[in-house]
């Protein structure tokens, strides 16, 4: 999967969350690389939780930045990404 521009996400700076729909970024699971063009850098996010409904259908994935990216870019600490399965 190619890096996803950070402009593809809805951002809530107060809650430190970003979200999008899977179809908007052609997501099928696994890690996501986000391109932060404004800062000329990328960040890697990994799946921390998969949420399914009572029938077992996938609802959304939750991801967090890697520890290395948080160490290199402390502003990412505490952020969570949600990708909704649409």
Number of C-alpha atoms within 10 A of each C-alpha: 11 10 14 19 14 17 11 15 19 14 15 11 9 6 10 13 17 19 18 19 17 17 12 13 17 11 17 12 14 12 17 21 17 20 19 15 11 7 7 7 10 16 21 18 20 18 19 14 12 14 14 13 9 7 6 8 10 14 13 20 22 18 24 23 25 17 15 11 16 17 12 11 13 11 10 17 15 12 16 18 23 21 24 18 18 11
